[in-house]
Amino acid sequence: MAGYFEASQFMLLRQFKWIRKGLWLIKKRYFYQHLKKLDMPLVSIIMPNFNGASTLKLSIDSLLKQTYQHIEIIIIDDNSNDSSWDILSEYSNNPKICIIRNKWNKGAAYSRNHGIVKARGQYVTFQDSDDVALPDRIAKQLYPLITNKKKVFSFCNLCRVSEDNSIYEINGRVVSKAIVSMMFEREKVISEIGFFMVLRRSEDTEYFERLISFYGASAASYIFEVLYFAKLRVNSLTFSDGDYRQVGPVKIEHQVSAKTKADLDKFRRFHTQIELGVLSPYISFRA
């Protein structure tokens, strides 16, 4: 009986997968028909990079293979000292790619802000240089923003993967929200809430939560689908902070440090003041 139940459950999940795929194909056809009546909006994808030579090419190529091709990829190299610049030079003649190099290491938040300033796209989104996007990521995130004007920003799900592309379970979860994947209309959002706070870590979480604080949760379009794969590196800012324990081949327990928790509490108090209308959400930036 248990075997029958498991088989039935598997068939239902498989059927659901194909139904969802069929619905996306219908949506996709409507989406591109709709876009023919408009100017195809340019999407700027901003990629900060620091010493990401081992994954940089894979990350860039995943964006060049997007089904939605009206994109520009702005790569800000944060003064890497590995072979990143050699890899980036291979893309120097690609018209879809703009490459910028910081004179000294300024961090991911500064690099993202610099990319926003240089962006030409009506919409902007982000991808780290050790991450990979599935081919429909940009199209699926753009779709609700084009077809529903009540939606201000969109984001998808991610899985974290090992060097051999095994999927990790982190704190009991395999799938989580890809906050870094947030996509929004550039001029509207930047004019209203500004840029990333220049923090050492959690700047993407702060910006994402500031979007929700100012526009409300109903303004978000959550694409409940894994469209983004993030390479897990134990020496990254995310996982070098706090207590990290590998309790199995692809199973990790991680708790952030007390300092990071205090920083999160600090900017969440700022967000509460935004929601109450006491403080402006705007954060300025000068490149």
N, C-alpha and C positions, 0 to 999 in steps of 0.2 A: 504493500500500500504506500509506504514511504517513497519507494522508487517511482511508483506511478505519479505521486504528487510532485516529486522533483522534476520528472519528465514533463508533466503538464505545465508546471511553473516555467520551465525552460522554453516550452513552445509558446506560452503566452508572452514572455519577454521578447522572444524572437519575432513574434507577430507584431508586438508593439513597436519594435525597432523598425520593421518594414513599413508600418503605418506612418510612423513619424517621418521616415525617409520620403514616403510618397507625398505627405503633406508639404514637406519642404520643397520637393520638386514642383508642386503646384504653386507654392508661394514664390519660388525662384522665377518661374515663368512669368507670373504676374509682376514681380519686382522689376525684371528687366524690361517688360513691356511698359511699365509705369515710368521707368527711367528714360525711355526713348522720348517721352513727352517733355522731359526736363533736360537741362544740361547735366551730364553725368557728374555728380559732385566728386571732387578730388578728396581723397582721404590721405592725410599725412600720418605716417607711422613713425613714431620717435623711438629710437633705440640707443640708450646709453651703453657704453662698453668700457670696461676696465679689465685688462688682462684676460679677455675671453677668447683667446685664440683657438682653444680646443673646440669651441662650439659655435664660434662666430659665423663661419661659412654656412653651416647647417641652418642657423637661425635666419640669416639673410635670404637664403634660397627658399625657405618655407614661405617667405613673404612674396618673393618674386613669382611663386607658383600659385598665388591666390586666384580664385575664379573671378573675383572682382579686380580688374586690372587698372582702374583709374586711380592709381596710388602714387605717392612719393614716399621714399624711405629715407629718413633723416637720421644718420648715425653720428653720434657725438662720442668720439674717443676721448676718454678722461685721462689723457697722458699715460697710456699703457706702456709698460716696459717689457712686454713679451712680443710675439710676432704679429700682433693684431694689425699694426699699420701695414705690414707687408700683405696681409690678407685683404685689407680694405683697398689697397692700391689696385687689386685685381678688378675692382668694381668701379674704378674712377671714371670710366667712360660710359657707364650705364646711365641713361637719361632719367631713370626712375630713382636714382640714388644720389643723395647729397651727403658728403662726408665733411665733418668738422672735427678739429682736434683742439682740445683745451691746452693752453700753454702750461698749466700745472694741474695736478689732481684736485678737482673741486667737488666731487661726489655726484651721486645719481640724481639728486633733486635739482642741483644747479644745471646738470646736463639736460635733464628733461625740460626745464624752463628755457634753456638756450634753444633747444629744438622747437619749442612752441613759438618762440620769437621768429625763428627762421621759417616756420611752416607757412605754406601757401594754401593748404587744403581747407575746404569748408568744414570738414570734420577732422578730428585728431584722435589718435589712439596710441598705445604704447606697447612695446615688447622689449624684454630684456635680452641681452645678447647670448645668454645660455638657455634660451627657451625656443620652442618651436610651435608654430601655428598650423592647424589643419587647413586644407585648401579653401574651405568655405567660411573661415572665421570672419573675415572682413565683411563678406556679403551678408552673413547671418546677423551680425551686430548692426550693420547699417540699415537693414530692412525695417525694423520697427521705428527707427529715427526718421526714415523717409515717409513711412506710411501712417504714422501716428504722431501728430504734432504735440500731443500731450507728453510724449516721452522726450526727456532731455538727454539722458545718457543710457548706455547699454553696457553689459558685461557678460561674461560666460563663465564656465567652470574650467578647472584645471586638474591635472594629475601631476604629481611629482615623480620623476623617474631617476633611476640610477645610471651609472656610466654605461651599463649594458642594456639600458632601456626597460629594466624591470620596474613595475609600478610600486611605489612605496605606500605603506599604510602609516600615517602620522597621527598620533594621539587617537587611534581607533578609526580614522577616516581615510578613505582612498581618494575621494573626490572633494574638492573645496572650491570656494568662490575665487575666481581669478580677478582680484581687485585691479591688478596692473593692466588688465585688458580693457579697462573703461574707455569708452568712445563717446565723444560729445561734439556738438557744434562749436567750433573754435571761437569765433568772434563773440557769440552770445555768452558763453560760459566764462571766458577770460575777462570780458568786460564787467561781469557781475561778481565773480568770486576770485578772480585773479589767478595767481600761480601757485606752484608747490611751495610749502614751507621748506627752507633749506635745513633739513634735519640730517643727522647721521644715519638714522634708520626709521622705518615706519612712515616715511613721507607720503607713500602711495595710499596707505591706510588713512592717514589724516585727510588727504585730498578727497578720497572716496566718501568718507564720512561727512566732510564739509559739503559735498554735493547733496547728500541726503538731508543734511541739516537745513540747507538753504532752499532746495527745491521740493523736498518731501520724498518719502519712499515711493509714492505713486508715480514719480517722474522717471523712475528707473525701469529699464526693460532687462529683466534677468533671463538670459538665454540658458535654460537649464540643460546644458549639453557640454560635454568636454570638447573644447575646440583649441585647447592650449596645453602644452606639456612643458613643465618647468624642470630643468635639471637640478637635482639636489646636490649641493656642494657643502660639505660640513664646514668649510672655511669661509662661507658666505656670511654677510652681515646678519642675515636672518637666523642662521643656525649656529653661528659662533657666539650669539648672545644668549646667556642663561644656561640652563641645564639641558644637555643633549645626551640621550642614551639610545644606543642601537640595541634593541632587545630581540632581534631576529634578523635574518638575511635581508628582508625588505620591510622591517617593522621598527618604527622609531617613536620614542617618547621625548617630547620637547616642551620645556617651560621657559618663558622669557624671564629676564632678570628683573629684580626689583626696580632698578633704574628705568628700564623700558616701560614697566607697568606705571611708574610715576609719570613718565613722559606722556603715555597714552591718556592717563587721567587728566593731565594738564590740558591737552588739546581738546579733550571731550568736554571739559568745563567751558572752553572757548566756544565749542559747537552749541552747547546749551544756551549760551548768551546770544548766539546767532539766531537760534530758534525763537527766543524771547523778543528778538528785535532790539536788543540792547547794544550789540556790537555789529560792526560791518564784517562780512565774510572776506572782504578783499585783502589779498596778500600781493604786494607789489614785487617787481623783479627788475633788476638792471643787469644786462649782460656785460 
